[in-house]
Amino acid sequence: MLDGEWHTDAEMLEHDEGGEFEREETSFREWVEDDEDARFRPEAGRYHLYVSYACPWAHRALTTRALLGLEDVISVDVVDPVRKDQGWEFAPEKEGCTPDSLFGHDYLRDVYTEADPDYTGRVTVPVLWDKKEETIVNNESEEIIKMFADAFDALGDRDVDLYPEGEREEIDEIIDDIYPSINNGVYRAGFADSQAAYERAVDELFEALATYDDRLGEQRFLAGESLTLADVCMYTTLFRFDEVYHTHFKCNVKEIADHENLQDYLRELYQLPGVGEVSRIEHCKQHYYRSHEHLNPKTIVPVGPDYDLSEPHGRDSLPGELPADLA
């Protein structure tokens, strides 16, 4: 959007001089804080989340919301997984999608202009909306999940601490480490504008996956014995990898299924209460293969592969345990 107007001819992807994909920063960066002087305070029913099941960043927010039991605290609307030249669209007739329950808009871009009539920037998910202040609080996934795990923690139905105060520095370091090589690494490969940039991204991606596969052979979770937000951030990329990134983004050196520890780790996370319900691979496949016509001009969606993430994982033999509300 430019000054509140939608432009279909705007360049969707940015690259540096070497063909490296560069992700644009998000625009709304306010925080919900449990402080009596804060503009945005945690309250049940006050906040609304706009998401796509297809988007790994929005999937982070949905997964954290599910693990903390915040379903009755923060409401959700889901856009059409297929994004064309008009941007994210509401398509309540499609399975798993909803209307815009707050405003009745046809497009998510109109929610952005509700917050800022002169908004300039990309229209992305997730979006955390404040019904009281009538504005977007934040559209940066990492910050949203940290708010959920901190400010909203006491409002959830589950006694789960995904961001313990004494471990936050380590958790943040892991999140920062996996982002460029793994979370964004698949995009750096798929959206690379040169052979060199693509190969550099792929090399870094699979080196990082090998490192974490080794680590997870010795410990149950990324930060050790406890499930944290670092695991949420890793999960949403691993969930899409074999059925999307491996083929669509040419990340085909190996599958996650070829990494014994990562595959079992993925199964354990998928099987946690509430997580499987917000993990919809068909939305993911419809989005990537039908939205990125520059990569897949015929928009044909692959039938396979067909992996069963409900199979036994054996991770409970490693040191550490899940919170009682998730066990």
N, C-alpha and C positions, 0 to 999 in steps of 0.2 A: 504494500500500500504506500501511496505517496500523498501526504497531506489529506488523509482520509479517503482517498479515491483508489479504487482497485485498478491495477494495470496488468493486463495479461501478457504484455510484451516485455516485462521486466526480467532481467537475468536471474534465474533461480539459483544457479550455482556460482560460487566465487572460487577462483584459483589464483595461486601466486604465479610468478614468472616461470617456475619450473613445472607447472602443471599440477601442483599439490592442492587438493581440495581444502578450502578454508571455511569453517563454519561461522556464520554470523552470530554475534552475541544477542541474547534475548534482551527485551526492552524494559519489562516491568519487574522491579527488583525490591519491592517492599517486603517486610517480614511480619508474620503473626508472632506476637510475643506475649508471654504470660506476665505482663507488667501493667500495673494499674494506669500508668501514664501512656501506654502504647496506643496508637491509633487503631491498630488491628489486634484484637485480643481473641483468644480461643473461646469459642462458644458453639455449642451444639446447634445445628440448623442454620448457622449464619453463613457458612461458606459452601461454594458450589464448584465442582471440578468438571471442566470440559476436557474430554480425552478422545483418543482413537485407540482401539485395541491393537491396531497395526503398528503404532509408533513405540519404539523401545523406551523413549524418554517418558511418554505418558504411561507406559506399562510400569515404569518404576513407581509412579505415584499410585496407580491402582494396586500394585503388589504391596506397597507399604501400608496403604489404607486397609487392605484385607488382613495383613498380618497383625495389625494393631486393633482390629475390630472397630474401625471407624465408619462402617457402612451407614449407620444410623445417625452419624454426626455430620458427615460431609456428603452431600448429594452429588449425583453424577449424570452428565449427558454424554452420549457417545456419537461421534460423527461417522459418516460413510467412510469405509476404509479406502475407497478409490478416490484419489484426489486429482482432478483435472485442472484446466486453466482458470477455473473460478475459485480454486482453493478448497479448503475443507468445507464439506456440505453436510447438512442434516438430511438424513434419508430414513425416516422412521419406518418405512415399509420394508426395509432390509433387516434380516435377522441380526439381532444383537445391537442394532442402532436405535437411537431415540430422537424425538424432536428436540428443539431448543425449548426446554421447559420454563425458562425464565422470561424470554422475550418473544418466542415464536419466530425467530429469524430463520431464513433458509441457509445462510452461510455464517461460518464462524467469524469471518472478517467483520460482520456487523456487530458482533459482541465486542470486538476491539474498539470500534468507533463509539460504542456505548460508553466505554471508559475514556476514550480520547477521540473526539470528532476529527482531529487533525493528525491522527496517528500515521507515522511513517515507519515502515519496517515490514518484516515477514510476519505472517499470521501462522503461529505454531501452536501445538499442543505439547504438554498440558497447560491449562489455564486455570488458575485459582481465583475465583470471583468472590467478592464480598457483597452479600445482599444488603447489608446495612449501609455501607459507604457507597454502594453502587459503582464499584470500580474493580478493575483487575488488580489483585495484590501482587501476583508473581506469575511469570510464565517460564521460569527456569527450573527444570526438573530436580536437579540436585538440591536446590534450596527448598523446594516444596517438600521433598521427602524428609529433609532435616527438620522442617517445621512440624510435620506430622509426628515425627518421632520425639520431638522435644515439647513444643507448646501444646500439642493436642494429646500427648501421651496419657494424661489422666482421664481423658474423656472416652477412651476406647473401651471395648468390652473385654479385651484380653490384657493380662498382666505380662506384657512383652516389652523389653527395653532394647531397641535396635541401635541406640546411640548413647551408650553409657558414658557419663561425664568423664570418668577416668581413662576411657579408651578412645576418646574422640580424635586425638592427634593421630593415633595409629590408623584408625578407620579412614580419616581424611587422606592420609598418605596413600593408602591402598586405592581409594577411589581416584585420586589424582594419578596414580600409576597405571591403572587399567584403562583410563579414559583415552589417552592419545593412541595407544597401541591396539586396544581391543574394542572398546565401545565405539570410538570414532574411527578406529583403525579400519573396520570393515567399510566404512563410508569413504575413507581416504583411498582405499583400493577401488571400490566400485565407481566412485566419481572422479578418479584421477584423470587428468587431461594429457598425460604423457606416459610412455612406457616406463621411464625411469621412476616417476612418482608412484606408479602402480606397484612396481617391483619393490620399491623401498617400503611401501605400506604393508605389502604382503609379508615381506621378510620380518618386519617388526611385529606384525600380528602373530605369526606362527612361533616366533621366538618367545613372545610373551605367553601364548597359550601353553607351550611346552614347560615354561617356568612354573606356571600356576598348576599345571597338571602334576608336576613333581611335588609341589608344596602340598597339594590336596591328597597326596598319597600318605602324608605324615600327619596331617591335621584335618579336622572335620570341616572347618570353615575358614574363610580367608584371613580373619583376624585371630584365629586360634580355635578355642573351644566354644565360642559363642556366636550365634547368628547375629549379624549386624547389617547396617545399610550397605556396607561394601558388598555383601552377598547379593543384595537386591540389585545393585548396579551391574554385577557380573551376570546374574541370572537372565536379565531381559535380552542381553546379546546372545548368550548361549542358546536360549530358547529358539531364536530365529535362525541360528547359524546353518544347520544342515539343510533346512528346507528353503532357505532364501539366500543367505550371504554366500554359501558355498558355490552356488551356480550363478545367481543373478549378479553378484559383485565379484565373481571370478576369484573367490577365496578358496580355491580348490586343491590346495596342497594336501590337506587332510580334512576329515569331518570331525566334529566333536565326538562322534561315535567311535573314532579311532583313538581317542584319549580316554583310557579306562577310568581315570579318577575324575576327570571333568564330566564324563558321561554319567557316572553314578551320582556325582554332586548335583548335576542338573536334575536327575530324577528325584533326589531327596527334596530339593527346593520346590519342584513342581508339585510334589505330593503333600506339601504343607497345607494346613487348613486354609481354604479360601484362595490359594494361589492358582490352582488349576482352573478355577472358575473364571478368573480374569485373564487367562492365558489362551488366546484364541488364534491358533495357527492359520486358520482359513482367512481370517481378516488380514493377517500378515501377508499371506501369499497373494491375496487379491490386491492389496495395496501396492506392493513392490512390483509385481509383474504386470499390473494394469495401469499403474500411475507413471512409471518411468519409461515412457515410450522411446526416449532417446537410447535406452539400453535394450528394450524389448519391443520393437516396432509393431509386431503382430499382437502384442498383449496376450499371448497364450500363457496360461497358468499351468505349471507342471502338475502332474497327478501325484507324483511321489516326491521324496521318499516317505515312508510311513513308519515312524518310530513310536514305540509304546513307552511313554515316560512313566507309566504306572507300574512297570516291572520292579522287582526288589532291587534296592540299591546297596545294602550292606554297610552304609556309612555309620550306622550306630555302633559299630565295633571300634571306631576311632575315639580318642579322648574327647570329652565334651558331651553336652546334652542340650536338648531343646528346652525352652521354658515349658512348664507344665501345661499351659494353655495351648501349646502347639504340638505337644508330644502325642 
